[in-house]
Amino acid sequence: MSETPLPIVEYWCELQCPDCTAALDDIRALRAAFGDRLEIVLRHFPLEKHKHAFAAAQAAEEAFAQGMGWPYVEAVLARTEELATGGEQFLVRVAGELGLDAEEMDTALIDGRHILVVDADQAEGKAIGVTGTPTYVVAGQRLDGGRSQEGLRARITELLSGG
């Protein structure tokens, strides 16, 4: 019996955003409910009010390039206050703590190899009406989680189930 493919969930996130930290509970619950059938794609929407958000987005891309993107994203989101004070040194330190190549992370932040990806995400987000984080796009529908997380997981589950 083949199962119908699920729509991709785009998770528009900013790694210095406390609301995105809270949204991780929804991401984890969705993964638990749908398992490997569910693809959640991280999309970057760094906000100007957070000084280190753009660098954090680049660091996340480097973590994905090194094969540990989601663990890195979760680790940084769990420590947004440290990111606010520690900046790029904090991002490199977290990479080392997770067993990533911290020297390569530092180099990636210096050479800007992931800037275009982050810029493209941000431009696309603005084009489709993303104004804050977290925001989800599921089955072509934009769901703004920045205002309230209440009921959001249920709505995403409904969209994933074909409703």
N, C-alpha and C positions, 0 to 999 in steps of 0.2 A: 504494500500500500504506500503510494508516494504521497507525501504531504505537500500541500500548496506552499510555495515559497512565501516567506513573510516580506512585507515591505521593509526597506532599510530605515533605521531610525537615525536621523542626523541629530546629534547632540551639540548644539551651539553653546560653547563654554568659554569661560574666562578663568584662568587658574589662580587669580587673586580674589575671586568672587565668593563670599561666604554662602550665597544662595546656591552656587554650583556645588559647594561642599555638601549641603543638605540634599541636593538632587542626586548625589551618588547612591542614596538609599533606593531611589526609584530605579536607577540604572541596574543596581544589584538585583532588585526584585524582578525586573524584566528579564535579566539573564537567567535567574533561577526558574522563572516560569516558562521561558521559551528555549533555554539551552543554546546549543550550537546552531539552531535554526535562525537565531536572531543575530543580525549584523548591526552593531552600533558604531557609527562613524563619528569620530570627534571632529568638530568644525570649530575653528578659532574665531572669537569675536572679542579681542582685547579692548577694554574700555580705557579711554584717556585718563579717567580719574584714578586709575591704578598704575602707578609708576613702573612696576616690573611685569605687568601682564603681557606685554609684547615679547619680552625676552623669555618669559615662561612658556609662551606658545611656541617659540622657536625651540626651546629646550625639549618640549613634549615631542615635537617632530623628530628631533635627534634621538630621543628615547625610542620612538617607534622605529626609526631606522636601525637602532641597535636591538630591536626585538623585544623591548619591554615598555611599550608605550603606555598601556593601561595601568600597570603597577606604578609607573612614574607619575602619571596624572593623579592617581588616587593619593600617592604619597605627598605630592605638592599641595593638593586641595585640602588635605588633612592638616596642613600647617601654613595657612594663608597669612597668619600674622608674622611668622618667621620670614616668609617671602617678602612681606612689606618692609621688613627691616634689613634683611640679608641680601636681597637682590640676586645678582648673578652668582655670587659666591655660594649662596644658599642652594641655587639650582644645581651647581656643580657638585656640591656636597651631597645632595640627595641622590644624584646619579651614582656617586661612589658608594653610598650606603646600600644601594640596590644591586651593586655589582656591575653596573654599567662602566664603560670606559670614561671615567671622569675627565681625563685629559682631552679626549675627543669631544666631549660635551663642551668643555671650555673653548676649544678651537672652533666648534660649530657656532657658538655664541659670538666669537670674535669675527669669524669670516662671513657670518650672515648667510650661510648656505640655505637656510630654511625661510628666509624673509619673504620670498615670492609666494610660498605656500600660504603663509599667514596673511599677507596682503590680499591674495586672491580670495581666501575665505572671508576676510573682513569686507571686501568689496561685494562679494556675492551676498553675504548676510544683509548688508545695507540694501542691496537691490531687491531682495525678497521681503524686506520689512522687519528684519531683526533689529530690535532697538535696545535689547538688554539680554542678560544671561541669568539663568539658563533659558534657552529656547529650544524646542524640538520641532523637527519637521518629519512627519510620519504620513505616508500615503498622500503626499502633496499638501498636507494641512500643517500650517504653522501653529504651534501651541506655545504660548508665552508662559514659562514657568517662573519668571522673575516677579510677577505680581503675586502669585499664590501657587504653592505646590498642591494645594488641596484639590483632590479629584483628578489631578493630572495623570497619575499612574493608571487610573481606571480608564481614562479617555485614550491613552496610548494603547492600552491592552485592547480596548474596543476596536481601534483602528487596525491593530495588528491582526485581529480576529476577523477582519473583513467588514466591520461596521463602520 
